[in-house]
């Protein structure tokens, strides 16, 4: 069974940092593009960042460029999101997802990030 | 690419049909004839689950009472007979051009 499990969320102060992880299983991780999405409280879905299969290319939404870094480790079958200079508006549930058939499926269950003082 | 859904709220009586519109600010047609449009359903408390990819390809396990019509910039998700399990937020998403963008979401509720 294809599965993605996020971890690393929590409460952090504005200006702080957090590293999210996404553990993949049930498929050949090194063959797929991967991405991070988020969903703010009571809000819709937003794409954050994507990375190619070998980790040599990455893309970001403008609002997080220079603050967030997506990376992956094929040996660990894991995807990461390093988040620096966090803002209150970054508070959200963060999901990882696998790219497939010009879409993203499946998604993990999400990890909650709360930025507050 | 800006994605616009309507309505944002959709109360439906069980057994009745329902439709959700999704419009894009640019055509989602790619050179091989496929549209890079995806539909998701996010049930309460869950992560999004794939309904349709490449506009009208039904994902595994999706009942055939769900269908998608449309092309170019205008698409419609149709449910022939709504059931209680269909409650949740429906999102369209485009992957033709970066950044990937979503519609605002349509909340389907049972009357």
Interface residues (C-beta under 8 A of the other chain):
Chain A: X35 X44 X45 X46 X47 X50 X59 X61 X62 X95 X100 X101 X102 X103 X104 X105 X106 X107 X108 X109 X110
Chain B: X34 X36 X38 X40 X42 X46 X47 X48 X49 X50 X53 X54 X57 X59 X89 X91 X93 X95 X98 X99 X100 X101 X102 X103 X104 X105
